[in-house]
Amino acid sequence: MHQFQIEPLYGAWDPAGGSIAFTNSTLWMLLALAAVWIFMLGGMRRELVPGRWQMAVESVTGFIDDLLVRNVGPAGRKYVPYIFTIFIFILFANLLGLMPIGVLGLHPFTVTSHILVTGVMAVMSFLIVLVVGFWKHKLKFFTLFVPHGTPLPMVPLLFCIELVSFMVRPFSLALRLFIAMTAGHVLLKVFASFFIQGINAGPEYGLMVSLPSFALMLFVSALEILICGIQAYVFALLSALYINDAENLH
């Protein structure tokens, strides 16, 4: 599990028994943020005949716009900047963690494999729902927890069940991304260790253990690239669905 360990790279201020330092997690979050900025700046040229880069940015923006319009309605368009940023940041953070720079002696770090990072993003989405819901609907927002047509005797029980389900949303949103990225990297590490140990054990074990392990590494790596996009999409989609509750009380 060493690949998930947060290590200080520069400085280690220790106020009141804590520790503030520039860590490998901070570095890779900044790299992901830089990738987002480069991706956006390269696609904001607004040329009459758009190039591939501009078309890529416009395609992603249009994809997020369609996602919000389908799940929230026309009012969802004002959330495009937030959902776009969350989607593209998670996507780039996931992909940067899969960069094969280990052959150069470097170690990529996947910031989305830490529950604190995914938890902060999930809480941000949850707070948007709470703020928008109470700002727009006031106390009527509590009707979200009572399904339409519920018999009066069942209202207290269903209200409690729906409230607990609502409060669990940020935890499930954070855990889904965290577990998916952690499990994939652990699996890659296991197959990599089989590959190395098979080679060190001799030629016969290399054929029986290392070759199948290497093939599985390639398969899991391709699967992980797909999962990087799927998890970014799922996080954006669920955030949009939660925002729909705040906007439309559905």
Contacts in CASP RR format, 6 or more apart in sequence:
PFRMAT RR
TARGET T0000
AUTHOR 0000-0000-0000
METHOD contacts of the structure
MODEL  1
MHQFQIEPLYGAWDPAGGSIAFTNSTLWMLLALAAVWIFMLGGMRRELVP
GRWQMAVESVTGFIDDLLVRNVGPAGRKYVPYIFTIFIFILFANLLGLMP
IGVLGLHPFTVTSHILVTGVMAVMSFLIVLVVGFWKHKLKFFTLFVPHGT
PLPMVPLLFCIELVSFMVRPFSLALRLFIAMTAGHVLLKVFASFFIQGIN
AGPEYGLMVSLPSFALMLFVSALEILICGIQAYVFALLSALYINDAENLH
1 186 0 8 1.000
3 107 0 8 1.000
3 109 0 8 1.000
3 185 0 8 1.000
3 189 0 8 1.000
4 113 0 8 1.000
4 114 0 8 1.000
4 182 0 8 1.000
4 185 0 8 1.000
6 23 0 8 1.000
6 24 0 8 1.000
6 25 0 8 1.000
6 114 0 8 1.000
7 23 0 8 1.000
7 24 0 8 1.000
8 19 0 8 1.000
8 21 0 8 1.000
8 22 0 8 1.000
8 23 0 8 1.000
9 21 0 8 1.000
9 22 0 8 1.000
9 23 0 8 1.000
9 24 0 8 1.000
9 26 0 8 1.000
9 27 0 8 1.000
10 21 0 8 1.000
10 22 0 8 1.000
11 21 0 8 1.000
11 22 0 8 1.000
12 19 0 8 1.000
12 20 0 8 1.000
12 21 0 8 1.000
13 19 0 8 1.000
13 20 0 8 1.000
13 21 0 8 1.000
14 20 0 8 1.000
24 107 0 8 1.000
24 109 0 8 1.000
25 109 0 8 1.000
25 111 0 8 1.000
25 114 0 8 1.000
25 117 0 8 1.000
27 109 0 8 1.000
28 93 0 8 1.000
28 96 0 8 1.000
28 97 0 8 1.000
28 108 0 8 1.000
28 109 0 8 1.000
28 110 0 8 1.000
28 111 0 8 1.000
29 93 0 8 1.000
29 111 0 8 1.000
29 117 0 8 1.000
31 96 0 8 1.000
32 89 0 8 1.000
32 92 0 8 1.000
32 93 0 8 1.000
32 96 0 8 1.000
32 111 0 8 1.000
33 89 0 8 1.000
35 92 0 8 1.000
35 96 0 8 1.000
36 85 0 8 1.000
36 88 0 8 1.000
36 89 0 8 1.000
36 92 0 8 1.000
39 56 0 8 1.000
39 57 0 8 1.000
39 88 0 8 1.000
39 92 0 8 1.000
40 57 0 8 1.000
42 53 0 8 1.000
42 54 0 8 1.000
42 57 0 8 1.000
43 53 0 8 1.000
43 54 0 8 1.000
43 56 0 8 1.000
43 57 0 8 1.000
43 58 0 8 1.000
44 54 0 8 1.000
44 57 0 8 1.000
45 54 0 8 1.000
46 54 0 8 1.000
47 54 0 8 1.000
50 58 0 8 1.000
60 84 0 8 1.000
60 87 0 8 1.000
60 88 0 8 1.000
61 80 0 8 1.000
61 84 0 8 1.000
64 80 0 8 1.000
64 83 0 8 1.000
64 84 0 8 1.000
64 87 0 8 1.000
64 236 0 8 1.000
65 77 0 8 1.000
65 80 0 8 1.000
67 83 0 8 1.000
67 236 0 8 1.000
67 237 0 8 1.000
67 240 0 8 1.000
68 76 0 8 1.000
68 77 0 8 1.000
68 79 0 8 1.000
68 80 0 8 1.000
68 83 0 8 1.000
68 240 0 8 1.000
68 243 0 8 1.000
69 76 0 8 1.000
69 77 0 8 1.000
71 237 0 8 1.000
71 240 0 8 1.000
71 241 0 8 1.000
71 244 0 8 1.000
72 79 0 8 1.000
72 240 0 8 1.000
72 243 0 8 1.000
72 244 0 8 1.000
72 247 0 8 1.000
72 248 0 8 1.000
73 244 0 8 1.000
73 247 0 8 1.000
73 248 0 8 1.000
75 247 0 8 1.000
75 248 0 8 1.000
76 240 0 8 1.000
76 243 0 8 1.000
76 247 0 8 1.000
79 128 0 8 1.000
79 240 0 8 1.000
79 243 0 8 1.000
82 128 0 8 1.000
83 236 0 8 1.000
83 239 0 8 1.000
83 240 0 8 1.000
86 121 0 8 1.000
86 124 0 8 1.000
86 125 0 8 1.000
86 235 0 8 1.000
86 236 0 8 1.000
86 239 0 8 1.000
87 232 0 8 1.000
87 233 0 8 1.000
87 235 0 8 1.000
87 236 0 8 1.000
88 232 0 8 1.000
90 112 0 8 1.000
90 121 0 8 1.000
90 177 0 8 1.000
90 231 0 8 1.000
90 232 0 8 1.000
90 235 0 8 1.000
90 236 0 8 1.000
91 228 0 8 1.000
91 229 0 8 1.000
91 232 0 8 1.000
93 110 0 8 1.000
93 111 0 8 1.000
93 112 0 8 1.000
94 110 0 8 1.000
94 112 0 8 1.000
94 181 0 8 1.000
94 227 0 8 1.000
94 228 0 8 1.000
94 229 0 8 1.000
94 231 0 8 1.000
94 232 0 8 1.000
95 225 0 8 1.000
95 228 0 8 1.000
96 108 0 8 1.000
96 110 0 8 1.000
97 108 0 8 1.000
97 109 0 8 1.000
97 110 0 8 1.000
97 185 0 8 1.000
98 108 0 8 1.000
98 110 0 8 1.000
98 221 0 8 1.000
98 224 0 8 1.000
98 225 0 8 1.000
98 228 0 8 1.000
99 108 0 8 1.000
101 107 0 8 1.000
101 108 0 8 1.000
102 108 0 8 1.000
110 181 0 8 1.000
110 185 0 8 1.000
111 117 0 8 1.000
112 118 0 8 1.000
112 177 0 8 1.000
112 178 0 8 1.000
112 181 0 8 1.000
112 231 0 8 1.000
113 178 0 8 1.000
113 181 0 8 1.000
113 182 0 8 1.000
113 185 0 8 1.000
114 178 0 8 1.000
115 174 0 8 1.000
115 175 0 8 1.000
115 178 0 8 1.000
118 173 0 8 1.000
118 174 0 8 1.000
118 175 0 8 1.000
118 177 0 8 1.000
118 178 0 8 1.000
119 170 0 8 1.000
119 173 0 8 1.000
119 174 0 8 1.000
119 178 0 8 1.000
121 174 0 8 1.000
121 235 0 8 1.000
122 169 0 8 1.000
122 170 0 8 1.000
122 171 0 8 1.000
122 173 0 8 1.000
122 174 0 8 1.000
123 170 0 8 1.000
123 174 0 8 1.000
125 170 0 8 1.000
125 173 0 8 1.000
125 238 0 8 1.000
125 239 0 8 1.000
125 242 0 8 1.000
125 243 0 8 1.000
126 169 0 8 1.000
126 170 0 8 1.000
126 173 0 8 1.000
126 242 0 8 1.000
128 239 0 8 1.000
128 243 0 8 1.000
128 246 0 8 1.000
129 242 0 8 1.000
129 243 0 8 1.000
129 245 0 8 1.000
129 246 0 8 1.000
130 246 0 8 1.000
132 243 0 8 1.000
132 246 0 8 1.000
132 247 0 8 1.000
133 141 0 8 1.000
133 246 0 8 1.000
133 247 0 8 1.000
134 141 0 8 1.000
136 246 0 8 1.000
136 247 0 8 1.000
137 143 0 8 1.000
137 249 0 8 1.000
140 249 0 8 1.000
141 246 0 8 1.000
141 249 0 8 1.000
142 159 0 8 1.000
143 249 0 8 1.000
144 162 0 8 1.000
144 166 0 8 1.000
144 245 0 8 1.000
144 249 0 8 1.000
145 158 0 8 1.000
145 159 0 8 1.000
145 162 0 8 1.000
145 163 0 8 1.000
145 166 0 8 1.000
146 155 0 8 1.000
146 158 0 8 1.000
146 159 0 8 1.000
146 162 0 8 1.000
147 158 0 8 1.000
147 162 0 8 1.000
150 158 0 8 1.000
169 238 0 8 1.000
169 242 0 8 1.000
173 235 0 8 1.000
173 238 0 8 1.000
173 239 0 8 1.000
176 231 0 8 1.000
176 234 0 8 1.000
176 235 0 8 1.000
177 231 0 8 1.000
177 234 0 8 1.000
177 235 0 8 1.000
180 227 0 8 1.000
180 231 0 8 1.000
181 227 0 8 1.000
181 231 0 8 1.000
184 220 0 8 1.000
184 224 0 8 1.000
184 227 0 8 1.000
185 224 0 8 1.000
187 220 0 8 1.000
188 217 0 8 1.000
188 220 0 8 1.000
188 221 0 8 1.000
188 224 0 8 1.000
191 213 0 8 1.000
191 214 0 8 1.000
191 216 0 8 1.000
191 217 0 8 1.000
191 220 0 8 1.000
192 213 0 8 1.000
192 217 0 8 1.000
194 209 0 8 1.000
194 210 0 8 1.000
194 213 0 8 1.000
195 209 0 8 1.000
195 210 0 8 1.000
195 213 0 8 1.000
195 214 0 8 1.000
195 217 0 8 1.000
196 210 0 8 1.000
197 205 0 8 1.000
197 209 0 8 1.000
198 205 0 8 1.000
198 206 0 8 1.000
198 209 0 8 1.000
198 210 0 8 1.000
198 213 0 8 1.000
199 205 0 8 1.000
199 206 0 8 1.000
199 210 0 8 1.000
201 209 0 8 1.000
244 250 0 8 1.000
END
